[in-house]
């Protein structure tokens, strides 16, 4: 009998050959914000390996939305190269999604307007401290009005470049996640306070993207199950957020978790690759800070298969839209558990880097177990030539 995850799936109008999504993980293959040939080959390779939908990661919707200079930028100049990427994925039998994001206050990009990144509230910017960007300014009314516009413009460019779907990034401590999190959003106007206020910007972005791409074009949303920081989002609020996002037009959800600048390995689990991260940091002062202080503030989380399962299941049971299980999907047994629980898709990252033949082996009836050791050295590799499984080095 064919494994359920190998059956065709659907997100809105998009027919997928199976239930496997390559989740968005920063590739490190867009120098200066431009598409490198390596990025095209990376995603074409995922399609050749049988992935139904591969997600191009962390595509900034505007220049100020970049966390750093080498983050992919969705502008007109990149459309031809992005079209080459989607053509390559389609030629390999897969579909492609573009993850749309904005860094908000989480930035070390010296080119940001005015020299200070903007977020929901004024705060210290620990991430940009050693780059001379010590403070985050609170977004004003003009800033807030601009956010839905740039997300919508980026979504239209994604369509022009041949993408089959977009993923709106509402997780991991990026801009929309910053607004959703009560630990980061301290506003007392209509954009903060209670959950309705904190949800406002995400829903306005979602509405603007829907208006830009039209009915039927798939919009996925990545969201946090939990921030895992003091005073941050918990699963109870996240379930309500998920319900609101689906009501607001999201066609599928990808639950994840963590805040990259305060609980980064909540979304990875396993070892903390400090040595690799220090080696990959090009900025000497920041390298020293990492070496001296990261061991004390970078919390490690033990790895287990399907580690977001329980919280993601609460979201899956609360909404009508398809939900993809992300986090520790590392074996045939883990995929089966997800399908048996009613998840319509599985989203995989490290396991596909380590085992690009995972899906063909599953299709051949093998009881596949990924060789990924959860060392997380691939995190350092992102900034040292591009993401890869370092077990092959």
C-alpha positions in Angstrom: 0.0 0.0 0.0 1.3 3.5 -0.9 2.2 5.5 2.2 -0.4 8.2 2.8 2.2 11.0 2.6 2.9 9.9 -1.0 -0.7 10.6 -2.0 -1.4 13.9 -3.8 -2.3 16.9 -1.7 -4.0 20.2 -2.2 -3.6 23.7 -0.9 -6.3 26.0 -2.3 -6.0 25.6 -6.1 -2.6 24.0 -6.0 -2.3 20.3 -6.6 0.8 18.8 -5.1 2.2 15.3 -6.0 2.6 14.4 -2.3 2.4 15.7 1.2 6.1 16.7 1.6 7.1 20.3 2.0 10.7 21.5 2.2 10.4 24.0 5.0 11.9 27.5 4.7 15.5 27.4 6.1 17.9 30.2 5.4 20.1 28.9 2.5 22.9 31.5 2.6 22.9 31.5 -1.2 21.9 35.1 -2.0 25.0 37.3 -1.8 24.0 41.0 -1.7 20.4 39.9 -1.7 20.7 38.4 -5.2 19.8 34.9 -6.4 22.9 32.7 -6.8 23.0 29.7 -9.1 23.5 27.6 -5.9 20.1 28.7 -4.6 18.5 27.6 -7.9 20.3 24.2 -7.7 19.4 23.8 -4.0 15.7 24.0 -4.7 15.8 22.1 -8.0 17.6 19.3 -6.1 14.8 19.2 -3.5 12.3 18.8 -6.3 14.4 16.0 -7.9 14.4 14.3 -4.5 10.6 14.2 -4.7 9.6 17.1 -2.5 6.1 18.3 -3.5 6.6 21.9 -2.4 10.0 23.5 -1.8 10.1 26.8 0.1 12.6 29.6 -0.7 13.4 31.1 2.7 13.5 34.5 4.3 12.8 36.6 1.3 12.7 40.2 2.4 9.7 42.2 1.1 11.7 45.5 1.0 15.3 46.7 1.5 14.6 47.7 5.2 13.1 44.2 5.8 16.5 42.5 5.5 18.2 41.3 8.6 21.5 41.6 6.9 22.8 42.5 3.5 23.0 39.0 2.1 19.3 38.1 2.8 17.3 37.5 -0.4 15.4 40.7 -1.5 12.2 40.5 -3.4 12.5 43.3 -5.9 12.0 43.8 -9.6 15.7 43.1 -10.4 15.5 39.6 -8.8 12.4 38.5 -10.8 14.3 37.0 -13.8 16.6 35.0 -11.5 13.7 33.9 -9.4 11.9 32.8 -12.6 14.9 30.7 -13.4 14.6 29.1 -10.0 10.9 28.3 -10.4 11.5 27.0 -13.9 14.2 24.6 -12.6 11.9 23.4 -9.8 9.0 22.8 -12.3 11.3 21.0 -14.7 12.2 18.7 -11.9 8.5 17.9 -11.2 8.0 20.0 -8.1 6.3 23.2 -7.0 7.9 26.3 -5.3 6.8 28.7 -2.6 8.4 32.0 -1.6 8.5 32.8 2.1 7.8 36.6 2.5 9.2 38.2 5.6 10.4 41.4 7.2 13.0 41.6 10.0 11.4 44.5 11.9 13.7 45.5 14.7 15.8 42.3 14.4 18.5 43.7 12.2 22.2 44.3 11.7 21.7 45.8 8.3 23.6 49.1 8.2 21.8 50.1 5.1 18.5 50.4 6.9 16.8 53.8 6.5 17.9 56.3 9.2 20.4 53.8 10.7 17.8 52.4 13.1 15.6 49.4 12.4 11.9 49.7 13.4 9.7 47.4 15.3 6.5 47.5 17.3 8.1 49.2 20.3 11.3 51.1 21.1 13.9 48.7 22.6 17.6 47.8 22.7 18.8 45.9 19.6 21.3 43.3 21.0 21.6 41.8 17.5 22.9 45.0 16.0 24.8 46.3 19.0 28.3 45.6 17.7 27.3 47.1 14.3 26.5 50.5 15.9 22.8 49.9 15.7 22.0 49.9 19.4 18.3 50.9 19.4 15.1 49.9 17.7 12.6 52.7 17.0 8.9 52.2 17.4 7.0 52.2 14.1 4.8 55.2 13.4 1.6 55.4 11.4 3.4 55.8 8.1 5.6 52.8 8.8 2.6 50.7 9.7 0.7 51.7 6.5 3.7 50.7 4.4 4.0 47.1 5.8 0.9 45.6 4.1 1.8 47.4 0.9 5.3 46.0 0.6 4.1 42.5 1.5 1.5 42.7 -1.3 4.0 44.0 -3.8 6.4 41.2 -3.0 3.6 38.6 -3.4 2.8 40.0 -6.8 6.5 39.7 -7.8 6.4 36.1 -6.6 3.6 35.4 -8.9 5.4 37.1 -11.8 8.4 34.9 -11.0 6.4 31.8 -11.4 6.0 30.7 -7.8 3.1 28.4 -7.0 2.5 29.8 -3.5 3.7 32.3 -1.0 4.3 31.8 2.7 3.8 34.8 5.0 6.2 34.7 7.9 4.5 35.4 11.2 6.9 33.4 13.3 10.4 33.3 14.8 10.6 36.8 16.1 10.4 38.6 12.7 8.3 41.7 12.3 4.8 40.1 12.3 5.8 37.8 15.1 7.2 40.8 17.0 3.8 42.4 16.9 2.0 39.2 17.9 4.3 38.7 21.0 3.3 40.4 24.2 6.9 40.2 25.3 8.0 42.4 22.4 5.0 44.5 21.5 4.4 47.0 24.3 2.2 49.4 22.3 -0.9 50.8 23.9 -2.6 51.9 20.6 -4.6 49.9 18.2 -1.6 47.9 17.2 -0.8 46.4 20.6 -2.3 45.6 24.0 -4.8 42.8 23.7 -4.5 40.0 21.2 -6.9 41.8 18.8 -4.5 44.7 18.6 -1.4 42.5 18.3 -3.1 40.6 15.5 -4.0 43.6 13.5 -0.9 44.0 11.4 -0.7 40.3 10.5 -4.4 40.3 9.4 -3.9 43.5 7.4 -0.8 42.0 5.7 -2.8 38.8 4.9 -5.6 40.8 3.4 -3.3 42.9 1.3 -1.5 39.8 0.0 -4.8 38.1 -0.8 -5.9 41.2 -2.8 -2.6 41.2 -4.6 -2.5 37.5 -5.6 -6.3 36.9 -6.1 -8.6 34.2 -5.0 -7.3 30.6 -5.2 -3.6 31.4 -5.2 -2.2 29.6 -2.1 -1.1 31.6 0.9 0.6 29.6 3.7 1.4 31.2 7.0 4.2 30.2 9.4 3.4 31.0 13.0 4.7 30.3 16.4 3.1 27.7 18.7 5.1 29.4 21.5 7.9 32.0 21.7 9.4 30.3 24.7 10.5 33.6 26.2 9.3 35.2 29.4 6.0 36.9 28.8 5.8 35.7 25.2 3.2 33.8 23.2 1.9 30.5 24.5 0.0 27.8 22.8 -3.4 29.1 24.1 -3.0 32.4 22.3 -1.5 30.7 19.3 -4.6 28.6 18.7 -6.6 31.8 18.6 -4.1 33.4 16.3 -4.3 30.4 14.0 -8.1 30.6 13.9 -8.0 34.3 13.0 -5.4 33.7 10.3 -7.5 31.1 8.6 -10.6 33.3 8.9 -8.5 36.1 7.4 -7.6 34.1 4.3 -4.7 31.7 5.1 -5.0 28.5 3.0 -2.6 26.5 5.1 -0.6 26.8 8.4 3.0 25.8 9.3 3.3 25.9 13.1 6.8 26.4 14.5 8.2 28.3 17.5 10.9 30.3 19.1 12.3 33.8 18.7 15.6 33.8 16.8 17.3 36.5 18.9 16.1 35.1 22.3 15.3 31.4 22.0 16.9 30.4 18.7 17.3 26.7 19.3 13.7 26.2 20.4 12.9 25.8 16.7 15.9 23.5 16.0 16.5 21.3 19.0 19.7 19.3 19.5 23.2 20.6 19.9 24.2 24.2 20.1 26.8 24.7 17.4 28.7 27.6 19.0 32.0 26.8 17.5 30.6 26.8 14.0 28.6 30.0 14.6 31.7 31.8 15.8 33.7 30.6 12.8 31.0 31.8 10.5 30.7 35.3 11.9 32.6 37.7 9.7 32.5 40.7 12.0 35.3 40.5 14.6 33.6 42.4 17.5 30.4 40.3 17.1 32.6 37.1 16.9 34.1 38.1 20.3 30.7 38.7 21.8 29.4 35.3 20.6 32.5 33.6 22.0 32.2 35.3 25.4 28.5 35.5 26.1 26.6 33.0 23.9 27.4 30.0 26.1 25.5 31.7 29.0 22.4 32.9 27.0 22.0 30.4 24.2 19.7 27.8 25.7 20.0 24.2 24.4 16.8 22.1 23.9 16.9 18.3 23.8 16.0 16.8 20.5 13.0 14.4 20.1 11.2 13.3 16.9 8.1 15.4 16.0 8.9 17.9 18.8 6.1 20.3 18.0 3.6 17.6 17.6 1.4 18.2 20.7 1.1 22.0 20.2 0.7 21.7 16.5 -2.1 19.2 17.0 -4.0 21.7 19.0 -3.8 24.1 16.1 -4.7 21.4 13.6 -7.8 20.5 15.5 -8.9 24.1 15.8 -8.9 25.1 12.1 -10.4 23.8 8.9 -7.3 24.6 6.7 -4.5 22.1 6.1 -1.8 22.1 8.8 1.8 20.9 8.1 3.7 19.2 11.0 7.1 20.8 11.3 9.9 20.0 13.7 11.7 16.7 14.0 10.0 14.9 11.2 13.0 12.5 10.8 11.7 9.0 9.9 9.0 7.0 8.3 7.5 6.5 11.7 7.4 10.2 12.3 5.7 10.8 9.0 3.2 8.1 9.7 2.4 9.6 13.2 1.7 12.9 11.5 -0.5 11.5 8.8 -2.4 9.3 11.4 -3.1 12.3 13.5 -4.7 14.2 10.7 -1.9 16.5 9.6 -2.3 17.0 5.8 1.4 17.8 5.2 4.8 17.3 6.8 7.4 20.1 6.6 11.0 18.9 6.8 14.4 20.7 6.9 17.5 19.0 8.4 16.3 15.5 7.5 16.2 16.4 3.8 19.6 18.1 3.9 21.0 14.9 5.4 19.0 12.5 3.3 18.0 14.0 0.0 16.7 10.5 -1.0 14.4 10.3 2.0 11.2 10.3 -0.1 12.3 7.8 -2.8 13.4 5.4 0.0 10.0 5.8 1.7 8.3 5.2 -1.7 10.4 2.0 -2.1 9.0 0.7 1.2 12.0 1.3 3.4 11.5 2.1 7.1 13.6 5.3 6.6 15.4 6.9 9.6 17.3 10.1 8.8 21.1 10.0 9.5 20.8 13.6 10.8 22.6 13.8 14.2 21.0 17.1 15.2 24.5 18.6 15.6 23.1 21.8 14.0 26.5 22.5 12.4 24.4 23.2 9.3 23.5 26.5 11.0 27.1 27.7 10.8 27.3 26.4 7.2 24.6 28.8 6.2 27.1 31.6 6.3 30.1 29.6 5.0 29.2 28.8 1.5 25.5 27.8 1.9 23.5 25.4 4.0 24.4 21.8 3.7 24.7 18.7 5.9 28.2 18.8 7.3 28.2 15.0 7.8 29.3 15.0 4.2 32.3 17.3 4.8 
